[in-house]
Amino acid sequence: MRPKEDRQGWVAFQYQQTGQETPSLLFVYRLNDGAVRRSFCLENLDHFKEYTVQSEIENDVVRIYQGHDLMDIGISVDLPRPNSHAAFVIKSL
């Protein structure tokens, strides 16, 4: 996948092994975009399960979400600098 020619916007990739209880990974890239915050909805989670979300940036902070919230509302990502990235590990409880 290539970003738009003007290199604006955000790009996100969710990696998961379908049907497995292994963690999912979410990689987010902010290109040369003016917005410092964006939300990303995840796919193929269990609506009724709880999940932990841990950021590579805030290694010691683990947040707990309901599956339906991660799929409907998403994970809010703050990246203050253009051309920066974040990664998250999502595990079911």
C-alpha positions as CSV (number, residue, x, y, z in Angstrom):
1,M,0.0,0.0,0.0
2,R,1.3,3.4,-0.9
3,P,0.3,6.7,0.7
4,K,-1.3,9.4,-1.5
5,E,1.1,11.3,-3.8
6,D,0.9,14.4,-1.5
7,R,2.0,12.3,1.5
8,Q,-0.9,13.6,3.6
9,G,-3.0,11.7,6.0
10,W,-2.5,8.7,8.3
11,V,-1.9,5.0,7.6
12,A,-2.7,2.1,9.9
13,F,-2.2,-1.7,9.7
14,Q,-3.8,-4.3,12.0
15,Y,-2.0,-7.6,12.1
16,Q,-3.8,-10.6,13.7
17,Q,-3.9,-14.3,13.4
18,T,-7.5,-15.1,12.8
19,G,-9.0,-17.7,15.1
20,Q,-6.1,-17.6,17.5
21,E,-5.8,-16.2,21.0
22,T,-2.4,-14.6,20.0
23,P,-2.1,-10.8,20.4
24,S,-2.9,-8.4,17.6
25,L,-0.6,-5.6,16.6
26,L,-1.7,-2.2,15.4
27,F,0.9,0.0,13.6
28,V,0.0,3.7,12.9
29,Y,1.9,6.2,10.8
30,R,1.2,9.9,10.7
31,L,2.4,11.3,7.4
32,N,2.7,15.0,6.7
33,D,-0.8,15.7,8.1
34,G,-2.0,18.6,10.2
35,A,-4.1,16.5,12.6
36,V,-2.3,15.4,15.8
37,R,-4.9,12.9,16.9
38,R,-6.9,10.2,15.0
39,S,-9.0,7.2,16.0
40,F,-8.6,3.8,14.4
41,C,-11.3,1.1,14.7
42,L,-10.1,-2.5,14.9
43,E,-11.6,-5.5,13.1
44,N,-12.4,-9.1,13.9
45,L,-12.5,-8.9,17.7
46,D,-15.1,-10.5,20.0
47,H,-17.7,-7.8,20.9
48,F,-18.2,-9.2,24.4
49,K,-14.5,-9.8,25.4
50,E,-12.2,-7.5,27.2
51,Y,-8.9,-6.6,25.7
52,T,-5.7,-4.9,27.0
53,V,-4.0,-2.3,24.8
54,Q,-0.4,-1.5,25.4
55,S,1.5,1.2,23.5
56,E,5.1,1.0,22.6
57,I,5.5,4.6,23.7
58,E,3.9,4.1,27.1
59,N,5.3,0.7,27.8
60,D,4.1,0.5,31.4
61,V,0.6,1.7,30.7
62,V,-2.0,-0.9,29.9
63,R,-5.6,0.1,29.2
64,I,-8.6,-2.2,29.2
65,Y,-11.3,-1.9,26.5
66,Q,-14.4,-3.9,25.6
67,G,-14.2,-5.5,22.1
68,H,-17.2,-3.6,20.8
69,D,-15.6,-0.3,21.8
70,L,-12.4,-1.1,20.0
71,M,-14.4,-2.0,16.9
72,D,-16.9,0.8,17.0
73,I,-15.0,3.8,18.6
74,G,-11.4,2.7,18.1
75,I,-8.1,3.5,19.6
76,S,-7.3,7.2,19.8
77,V,-3.7,7.9,18.7
78,D,-1.8,11.1,19.4
79,L,1.3,11.8,17.3
80,P,2.4,15.4,17.7
81,R,5.1,15.3,15.0
82,P,4.5,14.7,11.3
83,N,6.1,11.5,9.9
84,S,6.0,9.7,13.2
85,H,4.6,6.3,14.2
86,A,3.1,4.3,17.1
87,A,2.6,0.6,17.7
88,F,0.1,-1.2,20.0
89,V,-0.2,-4.7,21.3
90,I,-3.8,-5.9,21.8
91,K,-4.5,-9.0,23.9
92,S,-7.7,-10.6,24.9
93,L,-8.3,-11.2,28.6
